[in-house]
């Protein structure tokens, strides 16, 4: 019985952690959105603001179009430093 309760508690802890992780991902606030859009403009890039996703590490920018027409997915850390870029 004790093993069954321990297993159940572990499962509930995992489920709660998954919920918290899901809540931390989502849409960006207006101030951060404006800062990201300004950063992209300085990089001669643009994107639709609704394609900014908040992640545990920072921000995921989908379908960024840069000068010359090239399209990228760009990852930023929480301080808006570019940490990754993939050509599409």
PEQUIVEN-V802378 format. One record per backbone hydrogen bond with DSSP energy under -1.0 kcal/mol. NH is the residue of the N-H (numbers start at 1). CO is the residue of the C=O. E is the energy in kcal/mol with one decimal. If there is no record, write none. Layout:
NH|CO|E  NH|CO|E
This chain:
5|1|-2.1  6|2|-2.3  7|3|-2.4  8|4|-2.2  9|5|-2.6  10|6|-2.3  11|7|-2.1  12|8|-2.3  13|9|-2.3  14|10|-2.2  15|11|-2.3  16|12|-2.6  17|13|-2.2  18|14|-2.0  19|15|-2.1  20|16|-2.3  21|17|-2.2  22|18|-2.0  23|19|-1.9  24|20|-1.8  26|54|-1.1  33|29|-2.5  34|30|-2.3  35|31|-1.8  36|32|-2.6  37|33|-2.6  38|34|-2.1  39|35|-2.2  40|36|-2.5  41|37|-2.1  42|38|-2.1  43|39|-1.4  44|41|-1.4  45|40|-2.9  46|65|-2.4  51|48|-2.5  52|49|-1.6  53|60|-2.3  54|26|-3.4  55|58|-2.6  59|76|-2.7  60|53|-2.8  61|74|-3.5  62|51|-2.0  64|72|-3.1  65|46|-2.9  66|70|-3.1  67|44|-1.9  69|66|-2.0  72|64|-2.9  73|86|-2.3  74|61|-2.3  75|84|-2.8  76|59|-2.9  77|81|-2.5  80|77|-2.0  83|75|-3.0  84|75|-1.3  86|73|-2.6  88|71|-2.7
